[in-house]
Amino acid sequence: MIDGDTFWVDIDYGFRMGGQQKLRLRAIDTPELSTSAGARVREAVIEMLAPVSFVVLTTSRTDKYDRYLADVFCLPGATTADEVLEHGVYLNQRLLDE
């Protein structure tokens, strides 16, 4: 986790291929990490994602800093992508609601 809206993920591309990518949550703009509000948001997102073993994400483009803009879905305890898509939490919306 870099800050409240940007983080690194390990991506499984399938066929035993994968890599790391820096993601920015689409439509989310949290306070800078150098502020107390930014530090609180970062810790809140870490807490939300702590029980999650994997996420499902969609993305279609990068921003000016070459980060993929992503919509992230997660579900603690899920073991399949179908479970996450059917019952998961849309992280971007949850952050907007809070």
ABEGO torsion letter per residue (X at the ends): XABAABBBBBBBAEGGBBBBBBBBBBGBBBBBAABAAAAAAAAAAAAAAAABABBBBBBABBBAAGBBBBBBBBBBGBABAAAAAAABBBAAAAAAAX
